[in-house]
Amino acid sequence: MPTADASIKVIEDLQNVLYRVVSSGRGKKDKFMGETSRKLDTANTRLAILELKLDSKPGYGETLAIGVAAGALLRGAGSVLPHVLGAIGQMELKLMIIEKKKKKK
């Protein structure tokens, strides 16, 4: 199901749920609008949470871009790391040679 169709389906389902919550069979028995207002607030809060969850997840394109960037980073680190470790090894070797020369004097 395409993303647009799925979004429309979710909106329709949420509207149906909202209608059921507001008209839960107590229509005439509710003496105060506070009950209905509380139900609407609860439904609105749930919709806001659902919207945040939908917005926070990356789409397929974003996920692919993240994966490509991570792969490039790993390949770059893999090609640079031997050179960095070799340079550190050479520095340590030269320091050891200098220390040996100082001990001989």
Beta strands, then each sheet from edge to edge (+ up, - down):
end
